[in-house]
Each structure stands twice: as structure tokens, then as C-alpha cells.
Amino acid sequence: MKKYSVSAIGTCASTAEEQFTPYLDEFCKVLSELVHIQNTPEISSLKAEAITSLGKVANVFAKGESGPS
């Protein structure tokens, strides 16, 4: 169930784009905590989904970036 929740919020973030900005810091903090917890068979798919969701968020919020100057 947690895996699907993370996936759904990641999809919302990628769909809402800039409208997700007020929630971005907290969502990334939670995802970071999920990625850094000790790996177990039960947790591995949740961690994978957290990484996927971080990628979705990064893709949305990096669109306007022109890269390093």
C-alpha cells in the first residue's frame, strides 16, 4: 500500500508541475528518508518506487534549468 501511495504522489507531482511546489520539500524529505532506511525484502520495492518518484520530481523541476553556467 505504501508503494502505491508513493507512486500516486509522484504521479501527481509530475502532472501538477509547478503547482506541486508548496509540497516539494516535504515530499522529497520523505522520499529521501525512505531511500536511506535499511534494506529488507519488504522495503526494497518501496525504496525503488521512492527513487522512481524522485526522478519524476527532478524531471519536472529541472525542465526550466539551463544547466551549469
Residue, then its C-alpha position, 0 to 999 in steps of 0.5 A: m500500500k505504501k508503494y502505491s501511495v508513493s507512486a500516486i504522489g509522484t504521479c501527481a507531482s509530475t502532472a501538477e508541475e509547478q503547482f506541486t511546489p508548496y509540497l516539494d520539500e516535504f515530499c522529497k524529505v520523505l522520499s529521501e528518508l525512505v531511500h536511506i532506511q535499511n534494506t529488507p525484502e519488504i522495503s526494497s520495492l518501496k525504496a525503488e518506487a521512492i527513487t522512481s518518484l524522485g526522478k519524476v520530481a527532478n524531471v519536472f523541476a529541472k525542465g526550466e534549468s539551463g544547466p551549469s553556467 
